[in-house]
Amino acid sequence: MKVKAYTLSTCPHCRMTKEFLADNNVEFEYVDVDLLTGEKRTEVLREVYRLTGGYSFPVIVVGDTVIVGFNRVRLQEVLELT
């Protein structure tokens, strides 16, 4: 199952999300949106808005499921870690 996280480099909830995924040996890709520039940043922000209807972070995409914010219980459910 593909896991991708859209995060901000300075966001504590984003940091907790990355740590949670790593601690649970979940393979994932992430992009720190605030470190992008130019067209790439615009493109990723459009994708985040398309997925969520807003610009809250982190955004975690697990297959077809989108989770906004760090929600340990929901991540455990979706990733079947319980």
Stockholm file with secondary structure:
# STOCKHOLM 1.0

chainA/1-82         MKVKAYTLSTCPHCRMTKEFLADNNVEFEYVDVDLLTGEKRTEVLREVYRLTGGYSFPVIVVGDTVIVGFNRVRLQEVLELT
#=GR chainA/1-82 SS CCEEEEECTTCHHHHHHHHHHHHTTCCCEEEEGGGCCHHHHHHHHHHHHHHHSSCCSCEEEETTEEEESCCHHHHHHHTTCC
#=GC SS_cons        CCEEEEECTTCHHHHHHHHHHHHTTCCCEEEEGGGCCHHHHHHHHHHHHHHHSSCCSCEEEETTEEEESCCHHHHHHHTTCC
//
